[in-house]
Amino acid sequence: MASTNGYLGVTPPISTSESNPREKEVTVTLLEELRRQGIFESEEEAKMREIVLGRLAALIKKFVKRVSLARGLSESAANSAGGKIYTFGSYRLGVHGPGTDIDTLCVVPRHVTREDFFNVLEGMLREMEGVTEVSGVPEAFVPIIKTEISGIPIDLLFAQLSLAAIPDDLDLRDDNLLKNLDERCVRSLNGSRVINEILRLVPNVDVFRDALRCIKLWAQRRAIYSNVNGFLGGVAWAMLVARICQLYPNAVAGAIVSRFFIIMHRWSWPQPVLLKPIEDGPLQVRVWNPRLYPQDRNHRMPIITPAYPSMCATHNVMASTQQIMTEEFKRGSEIVDQVISGEVQWSALFAKHDFFFRYRFYLQVIASSPDLDTQNKWSGTVESKIRQLVMRLEFVDALKLAHPFIKGFDTVYYCLSEDETRAVARGEIPEAVANRKQEDIAGKEGATTMYTKSFFVGLSIKPKEAGATGPRKLDISYPTNEFIKMVRLWEKYDESQMNIAVRHIKHTALPDFVFDKGEREAAARPKKRSRTAKESPAPSAKRSRMESDTPARPDSESPLKRSTISSQGRQLSTPDSSMSFASMTEHPHTAQTSDAMDSLAVAASA
């Protein structure tokens, strides 16, 4: 689909030349590496996805009929009211992998409400055969029900159209469907509309898909694939890759990946990324316009959706996450240069992140509940607010960076007393509880199962200013207490069933569950100095910096003082309100360097 100027996009291509032989060679090795990485699903899983989507489509029709009858419609009107699902995201783009979720949109007629979606459909899903998880998050920016059916994870969005019935051949490209919809429905509806438009705006869909698979895997391995936590989500990454495809319409996938990193590392943000000119329309719906809307001017890395009404897909990006992504673009550019020159293999690009080795101090946010269904809703709500905590931390003077990790960690503990339950809720797990199994509490009075989910934020602290003497203070009590107050304002918050705690911990006190098996022990062993780029997954200059950033783990270390803020905002585990830590100046905490570090007082109580 070319523009009237004969090219796709808002500017002419940078080059229309075909890729050179070396770029074609590395494209072959790239696809081989992607297969080795196991990102393509099996035929059996592909068939199961089709079966699950068919069952879900039938359930949506049944749901609409049930609500229609409850609204007083006749049997025939209820039967013809319809209801339809549309896929979008990676599944619709054709770049999904094994175990990935299917982004799905539930489209319903005007008499079916969002309340019905969460109150009625959620219950119907729980009764559906093969469903192992159902969790609704109605307060999210885009309200969502997360579920798993026959092992296939589904993210289900909702859109209520101003139609009496939803026909099976409904085409969502019709802009008039957006009439009289609230913003949440427009956002939900645009998920499908945007994906369809992206696929129409790339010059070669196969090249686009191959390049996007590479970038998705890279972003996931480097822990920068998460819209909710302030990085980029799947749609934003797809639009970036699509834009590079427009600029090099005849390039192969390996060349597209190389240009992606070069251009994105040097992009002049907040200049927006556009796949086509922003269109005005006759409808009374908001279109991204920084000249008109002050909040649009605050978007740090605007990537604008191509379907009307155009929106910013990256409104969650913060100063910290932008800095992290910029560093990763640079790293990727250096590695791909070495891949093309033959110095390293593609596997170097996909090396696992070093988040849990990068910082000396972390915040651990723990959401917990004794009820699994409650915990799924509660932890989802807490996760949707982590970005707000990071934004507040960015205003702390002594902090250089607040780095949120892209996912939470689920754990289950079996407690025999209220004291143990409270300790688990604070994130302080007694050894007896950590080793206890479900059968150990069977039939015992007062026994409780505690479900927890932990989220982590790495804290990078500014270096001590030249000439400064004495201890510095990092007071994080205000942002952490404000965060706890905010999540407790959730309308469904139940103090008796939902716990929230924030504690700051040293890297040596990170729980074992955040590491792969053997990963922690391997990092503690002395490393041999790398001599050539080929021996390391990172370029030599970057490798040196990464080695200096990685804290060593001394064999003997004094016990770590901890401070925890509970949902009541009290100091729980230490009597004093501030604690002394060595400052983090992006150097390893070793015997040689620790003497040169100043002390850092960290306040974490109200």
N, C-alpha and C positions, 0 to 999 in steps of 0.2 A: 504493500500500500504506500506508494510514493506520494509526496506532497505535490502541490501545483508547480513547485520549482524543480521537480524531478528527483528529489532526494527525501529521505526520511529524517525527521528531526527539525530542530529550530535553526541549525546552521548547516552549511554544506559539509560533506565529509572531509576529514583531514587528508585521507588517501583512499583512492579507489583501486589501488594496485593489488594484485594478488600477493599472497604471502610467499616469501622466499623458501627454498628447499629446506633450510635449517628449521624454520618455523613449522613446516609441515612435518619434519622428523620429530620435533619435540611434542607436537600434537598427538602423534601416534603413541609416544611414550607416556604422555599425560593420560590418555584414555586407558592405557594398560595399568597405570598406577591407580587410577580411580577404580578399576575393577579389583585390583589387589586390596584396595581399601574397603571393599565390600559395600559400596554405596548403592548397588543395584539390587532391587528386590527379586525374589524368586517368582516363578510362574504361579506357584501355589498361593503365595501371599497376594499376588495381583488378583487372582480369582476370588480369594476371600474378601478382598476390598470391594469387588463388584457385588458380591452376595450381601455384604453388610450394608452397602449403600442402597441396594434394592429393598432390604428389610426396613431401613430407616425411612425411605421414601413412602413405604406402605404405612408406617407408623405415623408419619406426619399427616397423611390423609385421614387416618383414624382419629388423630388428635383434633384436626379441624372439624371433623364431623361431630365429635363429642361436644366441643365448645359450641358449635352451631345449634345443636339440639338444646343445649342449656340456655341459649339466647332466645329460644322460642321459634327457631326456623322449622319449617316442615321437614319431613324425612327426605323428600326429593330435593329440596333446596340444600339441605345439609350434605347430601351425597354429591351434589354438583358444586359445592363450595370449593372443592379442590384442595390446594396446598401442595407445595412443590419444593424440592431441594435442589440447590445448585452447588457445585464444588468450585473452589478457587484455591489460591495458595499454590504450594509446590505440587500438589496432586494435579491440579488443572494445568499447571505449567509443564508437567511431564518431567519433573526433576526430583520427585520424591524418592526416598530410599526405604530400606527395610525398617519396620518399626515406627516410621514417622506418622504423625497424625494426618487426618484428612480435614481440611478446612471446609466447612459446609454451611450453607445459608438456608434457613427455613423461611420461605416466603408464604404469607398467609393473607386472607382477605381482611377487610376493614373491621369486621366485628370480632376478630380474634386479637386479644391484647397481649402486651408484653407480660402482664401479670399472669395471664393464662399460660404463656410460654414457660414461666418459671414454676408456677403452682400446679399446672395440670400436666404439661408435657414431661416435666422433670419426674413426676410421680409415675407416669406411664413408662418412662425409660427404666426406672428402677424395677418395674415388673416384667420387663422384656427379657426373654431367654437369652443367656449369654452375656448379659451386661454385668460387669464387675466393678464399675465405678461410675458415679454420677455426681457432679459438683457444679452448682450454678453460682455465678458471680454477677448478680444483677447490677451492682454498683460500678462495675468496670467502665472505662471510657467507651468501650464497645461491649455491651452486656453479652455474656457467653455462658453456655453450658458445656462443661468438659465431661466426656463420657468415654467408656471403652466397651466395645461390643465385639465379642468373639476374638479378643486380642487385638483389635484394631482401634487405636485411639481416635476420637472424633472431637473436634472443636465446632460447636454448633452455635451459629449466630441467628438473629431474628430480624425480620423485616415485615412490617405490616403495611400493605399497599391500600390505596384508596379505591379498591375494586370490590365488588360484591362477591366475586369468585375468581379463583386463580386457574386459568386454563393450562393444560399440559404443554402447549406450544408457546407459552409466554416468553418473549424476547426481552431481556433486561436492558438491551441497548437503548430502548426508547426513553428519551429524557423526560417525557411527560409522566412516566411512572413516579417521578420524584415529587410530583405535586402533593401538597398537603401532608408531607411526611415530616416528622421531627428529626433533629440532627442525628440522633442515635440510629434511627432507621436508615437514613441516608448513608451514614458511615458503614453500616452493615451491608447495605445493598451495593455499595461501591466496591466491596471486596471482589465480587464476581465481575463487575463491569470493568474494573481496572485491569484484571488479569487478561480478559479478552482483548482489551485495547493494547496491552503490552505485546501480545502475540501478533497483533496486526501491524505493529510499528517496528518490528525487527526485520532486517533484510533477509536473514537466513535463520529459520527457526532451529534447525539442527545444530548449527554452530552456536547459537545463543544458548541452547540447552546444555551443550557440552561445557561451554565456558562457565555457565551459571552453576553447574554441578561442582566444578572446581572451586569457585569462589564460596559457595555455601559450605563445602567441607572445610575449607581454610578458615572461614569465619567461626564455624562451630569449634574446630580444634583450638583456635586461639581465644575462645571464650568471648567473642564480641558479637554473637548472634542472639539478640534478645531485645525486642522493641520495648517490652514492659520495664526493663531495667536500664533503659537509656542508651542502648546501642541501636543497631538497625535490625529490623525484622526481615522476613523473607521477601516481602513485596519491595522494600527499599533496595535490598541487594539486587533483586531482579531488575529494577529500573536502572541502577547504576550500570549493570552489565549490558542492558539493552542500549543505553546511551553510547557505550563504547562500540557496540556493534554498528550503530548508526554512523559513527565517525570513521569506521573501517569496514565498510559493507562487504568487501570481498576477502577479508582476512579469515584465516582458520582459527580454531579455538585457542591454540597455544599462543598465537599472536594477540588475540583479544585479551587473554589473561595478562600478558606482559604489558600491553597498553593500559589495561585497567589499573594496575598498581602505579605506573608512572603518572598517569593523569590524576588519579584520586589523591595521591600523595601531594601533588602540586596544586590541587583545586583551590580556587580563591573563594572559600566560604566567607560570608553567607550567600555568595552568588548561587542561585538555585540550579538544580539539575532538572531539565525539562526534556520530555520526549516529543512534545509538540507544543505549539503556542497555547497559552491558557485561553479558554473560550468563555465568553459571556453567554448567558442564555436568558430566556424569557421567564424562568421560574424564580420565585422568591427564596432562593437558597444561597447560602454563603459560598463564595469562591475565594481561594487563597489570594490575598492581596495585601502585601506589607505596606503599601501606601495608604490603604484605607483602614486596616485593622492593626492596632498597636501590638497585639499579641503575636501576629504573624511576623512582625519585625524582630521579635525575640528568638525566632527559630535559628539555631546555630548552624545546622547543616540541612537546609531545605531541599528535599527531594520531592517533587510535585507529581501527584498522580495524573495520568493522561485522560481519565474519564471525567466528564462533566458531572458534578461540579468539582473542579480541581482542589485538592487538599494537600497538606503537607504530611507525608508519611513518616516524618522524623521529628515530630514535635517534642518527643521525649528526650532527645539528645541534650546532654548537659555539658558544662565545661570540662569536667573530668573525663567523661566518656568520649568526647571529641578528641581530647588529647591522646587517650589510649588508642583510639582507632587510627589517628594520624601516625602514631609510632608504628602500628602494625602495617599500615600501607607502605611505610618506608622499608620495614623489614621485608615485606613481600616483594617489593621492587628489587631489592638487593639480591634476594634469593633467586628470583626468576631470571635476573641477568646472568647469574652463575649457572642456572640450568641451561640457558641458551648457549652459553660459552662452553658447556660441557664439564664444568667444575664440580657440580653437585647434581643429585637426582631430584625428581619432583617430590619424593617423600620428605625432603627437608622443609618444603613449604608447609606440610601438614603436621609438623612437630607439635606435640601437645603444649598447651599453655603452661606458664609457670606461676599462676596466680598465687598458689598457696606456698610458694617459696620466695615470692617477690618482696613481700613487706615484712617488717618486724612486728607490726601491730595490726590487729583486726578487730572489727566489731562483729559479734555474733548475735543475730536476731532470732529468737526462738519463739515460735508459735506452737502451742500445745493444747491438747484436749483429751479427756478420757473417752470420748465418743468419736468413732471414725468418720461418720457422716458430718458431724459438726466440725471435726478437724479439717476435712477437705474444703469446706466452705471458709472456715476461719483462716487457714493458711493461705488460701487463694486471695483472700482480702488483704492479708498482711503483705503478701508478695506484690500486690498491685500498688502498695504504698511505699515500698522500699526506695523508689526513686525520690519520693518526698524527703526521706531521711538524708539521702545523698545530697540533695539540693541544699538542705539546711547545713550539712557538714561543710559544704563549699564556702560558707560564710565564716567559718572559724579561721581566724587569722593565721594560726600556726600550721594549718594543714595546706599542703601543696596540692593534694589530690585525694579524692575519695572514690575508690574503685569498687563498684558492686560486682559480685560474681553473678553469672547469668542464670543460675538455677539454685533451688533449695535441695536439702538433703533430708529425706524421710527416715525416721528411726522409730522403733517401738520398744518400750521398756515396761517391765512387769514389776509392780511395786507392792509391798506388803504392809505399808504404813503410810499415814498422811505425811510424815516427815520425808519419806522417800519420794512421794508424789510431788511435794513442794520443791525438793532438791532438783528433780528432773525438770520441772517447769522453769527453774532458774538456769538450767544448763549445767548444773553441777552433779554429775552422775556418779554415785557411790560405786565402788568396784563390785560390790555384791549385786547391785541392780544391773550393772553392765553385763555381768556373766549369767544372769538369771534367764531361764527359758519359760515359755508359757506353761509347760507342764508343772513347773515348780510352784505355781500359785494356784493350781487347780484345787478347788474345794476349800481354800483357806479364807477365813473371814477377814473382811477389810481389804482384800486384794484388789488392785486396780491396774488396768492396762492404760498406759499413757502413750499417746501418739504425738510425736513432735516433728517439726520441720524447721531446719536451721538455714538461715540465709547469712551470707558473709559480705563484709565490706572491708577492703584493704585500705589502710591509712598511710599515706605518704606524707611525711612531716618535713617542713621547710628546713633547709640547713641553717645552722646558727649563724647569725650575722657576724661579720668580721668585727672583732673588738668587744663583742658582747660577753658579759661574765655572769655567773650565777645561773640558777635553774630557770627554765622557761616553763610556762604553764599552758597546757592544752585542755581547755575547759569544754567538754562535750556534753555537759549536763543539759544545756538548753535544747540543742537539736534532738537529743535522745528523748528527753521528757516530752517535748512537743510532738515527736513522732508517736510516742505511746498514747498521748492524749488523743491524737488524731485517729488512730486505728480503733480506739475504744469508743469513738463517736459513731461507729457503724451502728445502724439502726437495729441490727440483729445481734449485737454484742450481748453476751450472757456471761457475767463475771464468774458465775459458778461453774461454767463449762469451758471457758476460753481463757487461756493464759498467754501473756506476752512478756518477754524479758529481753533486755539488751545488755550485753556485757562486752567489755573490751578485754582482749586476751593477747598474749605474746604469741609469736609464731610457734614457739615450742609447745604451747598449750593447745594448739589446734587439735580437734578430735581426729581419731584415726580414720573415721568414715569418709573424710574428704579426700583421702589419698587412695590410689590404686594399690593393690597388693604389692608389697616390696618397694614401692616408690619412695616412701619416707626413709627407709633404711639405705637405699641406694644413694639418695641425696646427701646422707650424713657421711658417706665414705669419701675419703680424699679423692679429688679428681686429678687425672693426669692432664698436663698442659697440652692443648691441641696445637698441632704444628702447621696443618694445612687446612684450607677451606673445605677440601673434600672429606676430611675426617669429622667435620662438624655440620649440624643441620642449619647453623646460622652463619652469615658472613663474618669474617674475622673481626671487623670493627665492632659489629653488633654483639658478637660472641663475647668479646672482652668486657663490654658493658654489662651484658647479662650475667657473666660470671661475678662481676663486682657487685651486682645487685642482689645476688642470691645469698641469703644469710646462712652462715655455717651453723651447725647444731652441736654445741659443746657437749662432751660426755657428762660432765658434771656441772650443774647449774643450780643456783639457789631456787627454792620453790617460788613460783610466780604468784604474786599477789593479784587477786582478781577483784573487780568491782562489777556488780550486776545491778541493773535497774529493772524492777519488776513493773507489772501493770499499775501498781500504786505509786511508782516513782521513788521507792525507798532505796537506801543503801542496804544491801542484803548480806554481803559476805565480808566486808571489811568495816571496822569501826570508824576509820578516818575517811574524809571526803576526797582526798587526793592521794595519788600514789606516785612513786618515783620510778621512772623507766629511763634507760639510756635513750638518747634521741636517735631517730632514724635519719641518716643523712645519705641514703643510697649506697652505703658501704656494708660489707659483711661484718657481723658482730663477732669478731674473733679476739683472741688474747692480744693480738698485735694492735687492734684498732680500738678496743673498748676503752682503754685508758684515755684516749684522745676525745672521747665523746662527753658532752655535757649531760647533766641529768635533766629529765623532762618530767614535770609534775603533771599528771593527768587527772582532772577532776571529772567525776561521773555520777555525782549524786545531786539531788535537788537542792 
